[in-house]
Amino acid sequence: MKIFLKIFLILLLIGFIALQFYQPEKNMGDQLTEDGLIWSTDISPELGEKFMISCYDCHSDYTRYPFYGYISPVSWLLNKHITEGKESLNFSRWALYSDKEKISLLIGICDETANYSMPLPVYTKLQKEARLSLDDIFEICDWTEGEIDKIIGLE
Ligand code: HEC
């Protein structure tokens, strides 16, 4: 019986090692771009940095990968968050959104942070510096409101 257990564990190990050769493409484009939120708007550097720390890993063309981000199958789970996150909102391409898209994203940004859906709770468990305080959330919603006013010409 013992020999079967050994063979099973060895096969499992071989499978795990083989899996390491199978990796998703890494999200490592330019962190700051002309069309990005930071350079294409007059957002304050402090708020811009907050977004970079709390959101950019899943919502920009550049991810700061933790060491386990290189280990399959975790790398595939991260890749899923990044792909889906960027599909809904990519701060690196902010200037390319239409006014309508921007307004709906700005409403979403205030909404999702205010009800603690974003940054994803599974992420903030490990990335403690990405957690937002109540003050941060007020600041974010003030900013989104101001941006919407600018777009619709109230300011
Ligand atoms: C760990 C990855 C991750 C981080 C960090 C993260 N998000 Fe997301 N975000 C996602 C994913 C995945 C989706 C798409 C699926 C969903 O809506 O849950 C998403 C969707 C969104 C959406 C669109 C929701 C909709 O209704 O379409 C907004 C707005 C958003 N995120 C804002 C933010 C903001 C603002 C931050 C930072 C304060 C942030 N996210 C941080 C992964 C992340």
Residues whose N, C-alpha, C, O or C-beta is under 5 A from the ligand:
A	BS01	HEC	S54 C55 C58 H81 E84 G85 S88 L89 L105 G108 I109 E112 M118 P119 L120 Y123
